[in-house]
Amino acid sequence: MSLETLENCPVCNKSSFSNYLNVEDYTVSHREFTIQQCNSCYFLFTNPRPPEPEIGAYYQSQDYISHHDEAKDVMSKIYTSVRDYTIGQKVKMINEQSSKKGTLLDIGCGTGNFLGAIKENGWKVFGTEPDSGAREVASKRVGASIFQDIQTDALQGLKFDVITLWHVLEHVHQLNETLEWLTEHLNESGTIIIAVPNPQSFDALKYGRFWAAYDVPRHLYHFTKGSMKQLLEKHHMHIQKILPMWFDSFYVGMLSTKYKAKKINLIDSFRTGLISNWKGKSDNSETLNTSSLIYVINKK
């Protein structure tokens, strides 16, 4: 499979990079990929990377749980149990951010569990999902069409009160074009919710090249708070607040120990998760540093 090389940083457009880390694709190809760092703005991104028409092959695994509803092994059972709880937390958080229950678009909705829950809560929902199997499951769950991507004609004339991307932005090839689309399709008083892994967290630094949330080459970008802020400001958006995702450190820790030692170390992953959450906990968005972060975003 071929690779493409980015010549310019997606955030600042400069062209001087340094190699940051070499990471194996532990899920599908077992091929090694390089994460590079921009020497100007310090943005981290997988480079070179599979081109968009070929990236689908790297998602063809039963281990890619967000595209499947079956809980066949320990990891998937843990994932689905935690997911069901966190969906309720997501619905609560969105209701706290919004003055009304209006229209919501979930980009990369997987099998539609979150969309189904937020619809039952009174929201009018729309969703996109590139994986055809997951899209079919989501459509049945939500009782409405789920579109392949945001470029579908059915979405072009619409604006939304809330747009969510739960661990999705790091997968998007057309990064700046997607953010431009988001600003154009968000109501003036609307909110964008973006959740992404945090490579500056304690668990990321501990596990290094084995940190499961690098997830190359599916994760094309690896956002720090600084690079996310700079990218959003480039598109005239403002981070209103940053919130933690407490469970990610435990799940990522289990996968990371599996990648490192070929089997899950529950004691190590649980201890690391606790330390990561303890070190990353803060009431201040500037110092919050958990394994994954939720960015609550508004237009400037």
C-alpha positions in Angstrom: 0.0 0.0 0.0 1.3 3.4 -1.0 2.0 6.4 1.3 1.7 10.1 0.9 4.0 12.7 2.5 2.9 16.0 3.8 5.3 18.8 2.8 3.6 21.5 4.9 2.4 21.5 8.5 -1.4 21.4 8.6 -1.5 24.0 11.4 1.1 26.6 10.5 2.0 25.6 6.9 5.8 25.6 7.6 7.9 22.9 6.0 10.6 22.0 8.5 9.9 18.8 10.5 11.8 16.5 13.0 11.1 12.8 13.6 9.3 12.5 17.0 8.6 8.8 17.4 8.3 5.6 15.4 5.2 3.6 16.2 4.0 0.2 15.0 0.4 -0.3 13.7 -0.4 -3.0 16.3 -4.0 -3.5 15.1 -3.8 -4.3 11.4 -0.6 -4.1 9.3 2.1 -4.3 12.0 3.9 -1.7 9.8 5.9 1.0 11.4 5.0 4.6 10.9 6.8 7.9 11.9 5.2 10.7 13.9 6.8 13.9 12.9 6.8 17.3 14.8 6.7 20.7 13.1 9.8 22.6 14.1 7.8 25.9 14.1 4.5 25.2 15.9 5.4 21.7 17.4 2.3 20.0 15.9 2.5 16.2 15.8 1.3 14.3 12.8 1.8 10.9 11.2 4.0 11.4 8.1 4.1 9.8 5.6 0.7 8.3 5.8 -1.8 6.2 3.7 -3.7 8.4 1.2 -7.4 8.8 1.9 -8.6 6.3 -0.8 -6.4 3.6 0.8 -6.9 4.2 4.5 -9.9 2.0 4.7 -7.8 -1.1 4.6 -6.3 -0.1 8.0 -9.7 -0.2 9.6 -10.4 -3.8 8.6 -10.1 -5.5 12.0 -12.5 -6.9 14.5 -10.3 -5.1 17.1 -11.5 -1.7 15.8 -14.4 -1.8 18.3 -16.2 1.5 17.4 -17.3 -0.1 14.2 -18.8 -3.1 15.8 -21.5 -3.7 18.5 -20.6 -7.3 19.4 -18.7 -7.7 22.7 -16.7 -10.9 22.0 -13.6 -10.6 24.3 -12.6 -8.9 27.5 -11.4 -5.6 25.8 -14.6 -5.2 23.8 -16.8 -6.0 26.8 -15.0 -3.4 28.9 -15.2 -0.9 26.0 -19.0 -1.3 25.5 -19.7 -1.2 29.3 -17.8 2.0 29.7 -19.2 3.4 26.4 -22.8 3.0 27.7 -22.0 4.9 30.8 -20.1 7.7 29.1 -22.9 8.2 26.5 -25.1 9.3 29.4 -22.4 11.7 30.6 -22.0 13.1 27.0 -25.8 13.8 26.8 -25.7 15.5 30.2 -22.8 17.6 29.2 -24.3 18.7 25.9 -27.5 19.7 27.6 -25.5 21.8 30.1 -23.8 23.6 27.2 -27.0 24.3 25.3 -29.9 26.6 26.1 -32.3 24.5 24.0 -32.6 21.0 22.5 -32.1 21.8 18.8 -30.3 20.1 15.9 -27.1 18.0 16.4 -24.7 16.5 13.9 -22.5 13.7 15.0 -19.5 13.2 12.6 -18.1 9.7 12.6 -21.0 8.3 14.6 -19.9 4.7 14.4 -22.8 2.4 15.2 -25.0 5.3 16.4 -25.1 4.6 20.2 -24.6 8.3 21.1 -26.9 9.5 18.4 -29.7 7.2 19.6 -29.3 8.4 23.1 -29.3 12.1 22.3 -32.3 11.6 20.0 -34.2 10.0 22.8 -33.3 13.0 24.9 -35.2 15.3 22.5 -32.6 16.4 20.0 -33.1 16.4 16.2 -30.1 14.4 15.0 -28.0 13.9 11.9 -25.0 11.6 11.5 -22.1 10.7 9.2 -20.1 7.5 9.2 -17.6 6.4 6.5 -17.8 2.7 7.4 -20.7 1.1 5.5 -21.4 -1.6 8.0 -21.4 0.7 11.0 -23.5 3.2 9.0 -26.2 0.6 8.4 -26.3 -0.3 12.1 -26.5 3.4 13.1 -29.3 4.1 10.6 -31.4 1.3 12.0 -30.7 2.4 15.6 -31.5 6.0 15.0 -34.4 5.5 12.5 -33.0 8.0 10.0 -30.4 8.1 7.2 -26.8 8.3 8.2 -24.6 9.8 5.6 -21.2 8.7 4.4 -19.5 12.1 5.0 -20.2 15.8 5.5 -20.0 16.5 1.8 -23.3 14.8 1.0 -25.8 17.2 -0.6 -28.4 16.6 2.1 -26.3 18.5 4.7 -25.1 21.4 2.6 -28.0 23.8 3.3 -28.2 23.0 7.0 -26.8 24.6 10.1 -26.6 23.0 13.5 -26.8 24.0 17.2 -24.2 21.3 18.2 -21.7 19.4 16.1 -19.8 16.6 17.8 -16.6 14.7 16.8 -15.9 12.0 19.5 -12.4 10.8 18.7 -12.8 11.6 15.0 -10.8 14.7 14.1 -7.5 12.8 14.4 -8.7 10.5 11.6 -9.6 13.2 9.1 -7.3 13.7 6.0 -8.8 17.0 5.0 -8.2 18.7 8.4 -8.5 22.4 7.5 -11.2 21.8 5.0 -13.2 20.0 7.6 -12.8 22.8 10.2 -13.9 25.3 7.6 -17.0 23.2 6.9 -17.8 23.1 10.6 -17.7 26.9 11.0 -19.9 27.3 7.9 -22.5 24.8 9.2 -22.6 25.9 12.9 -25.3 28.3 14.1 -23.8 31.6 15.4 -24.5 30.7 19.0 -23.7 27.0 18.4 -21.2 24.7 20.0 -18.6 22.2 18.6 -17.5 19.3 20.8 -14.2 17.7 19.8 -12.7 14.8 21.8 -9.1 13.7 21.0 -6.3 11.8 22.7 -3.7 13.9 24.6 -0.1 12.9 23.9 1.1 15.1 26.8 -0.7 13.0 29.4 1.1 10.9 32.0 0.1 7.6 30.4 1.3 8.8 26.9 4.7 9.7 28.3 5.0 6.4 30.3 4.1 4.0 27.5 5.9 6.0 24.7 5.8 4.2 21.4 3.5 1.6 22.9 0.8 4.2 23.8 -2.3 2.8 22.2 -3.8 6.2 21.5 -1.2 6.9 18.9 -3.0 4.3 16.8 -1.1 4.9 13.6 -1.8 5.2 10.8 -5.5 5.6 11.6 -4.7 8.6 13.8 -3.2 11.1 11.4 -2.7 13.9 14.0 -1.8 13.9 17.7 -3.2 17.1 19.2 -1.7 18.9 22.2 -3.7 21.7 23.8 -1.3 24.2 22.2 -1.7 22.9 18.7 -5.4 22.5 19.1 -5.7 26.1 20.2 -3.6 27.4 17.3 -5.5 25.3 14.8 -8.9 26.5 16.0 -7.8 30.1 16.1 -6.7 29.8 12.5 -10.4 29.0 11.7 -11.8 31.8 13.9 -12.9 29.5 16.7 -12.4 29.8 20.4 -12.0 27.1 23.1 -14.6 27.9 25.7 -13.5 25.1 28.1 -11.6 21.8 28.2 -13.1 18.8 30.0 -11.5 15.4 31.0 -12.3 11.9 29.8 -11.6 9.9 32.9 -12.0 6.3 31.6 -9.7 6.6 28.6 -6.5 6.3 30.6 -7.6 2.8 31.9 -8.7 1.5 28.5 -5.7 2.9 26.7 -3.5 1.5 29.4 -4.8 -2.0 28.9 -4.2 -1.8 25.2 -0.7 -0.3 25.7 0.4 -3.1 28.1 -0.9 -5.6 25.5 1.1 -4.0 22.8 4.2 -3.9 24.9 4.2 -7.3 26.5 1.7 -9.3 24.2 -0.8 -9.5 27.0 -2.9 -7.2 29.2 -1.4 -6.2 32.5 -4.5 -5.1 34.5 -2.5 -4.0 37.6 -0.1 -1.8 35.6 -2.8 -0.3 33.4 -5.1 0.4 36.4 -2.3 1.9 38.4 -1.2 4.0 35.4 -4.7 5.1 34.8 -5.2 6.3 38.4 -1.8 8.2 38.3 -2.6 9.7 34.9 -6.0 11.0 36.1 -4.5 12.2 39.4 -1.7 14.1 37.8 -3.9 15.4 35.0 -6.8 16.5 37.2 -7.4 20.2 37.3 -10.2 22.8 37.5 -8.2 24.9 35.1 -8.4 24.1 31.4 -4.8 25.3 31.0 -3.4 22.6 33.3 -5.9 19.8 32.7 -3.9 16.9 31.3 -5.8 13.6 31.2 -5.4 10.9 28.6 -8.1 12.3 26.4 -9.6 15.8 26.4 -12.9 17.2 25.3 -12.8 20.7 23.7 -15.9 22.8 24.0 -15.7 25.3 21.1 -17.6 28.4 19.9 -17.2 30.8 17.0 -15.2 33.9 17.8 
